[in-house]
Amino acid sequence: MASSSELLQLKNLGMASVNILHAVGINTYADLKKIGAVEAYLRIKARDINVSKVMLYALQGALMNVHWNDLSPELKLQLVNEAENGIVNHEAHAVG
């Protein structure tokens, strides 16, 4: 499948990550860019797929073409805050 090789070209994403992205409907770089790292991470968490914050950083790094470890501490904190706020919002919607 052409789309999996496209995602595999991105920094930080191996086959396992790409398979997880496919499971939540993200098949191309364009999909990932449109949805964004935080929303992609939230979709993964919503499926009860066990991923760490490194996955969040890896997705953002893939979008920026940098290794996840090279993201600034400020950006990592912002991503985590957005994800945690998103998780709260997702749970609130799920309950309501």
Rosetta blueprint (number, residue, H / E / L):
1 M L
2 A H
3 S H
4 S H
5 S H
6 E H
7 L H
8 L H
9 Q L
10 L L
11 K L
12 N L
13 L L
14 G L
15 M H
16 A H
17 S H
18 V H
19 N H
20 I H
21 L H
22 H H
23 A H
24 V L
25 G L
26 I L
27 N L
28 T L
29 Y H
30 A H
31 D H
32 L H
33 K H
34 K H
35 I H
36 G L
37 A H
38 V H
39 E H
40 A H
41 Y H
42 L H
43 R H
44 I H
45 K H
46 A H
47 R L
48 D L
49 I L
50 N L
51 V L
52 S L
53 K H
54 V H
55 M H
56 L H
57 Y H
58 A H
59 L H
60 Q H
61 G H
62 A H
63 L H
64 M H
65 N L
66 V L
67 H L
68 W H
69 N H
70 D H
71 L L
72 S L
73 P H
74 E H
75 L H
76 K H
77 L H
78 Q H
79 L H
80 V H
81 N H
82 E H
83 A H
84 E H
85 N H
86 G H
87 I H
88 V H
89 N H
90 H H
91 E H
92 A H
93 H H
94 A H
95 V H
96 G L
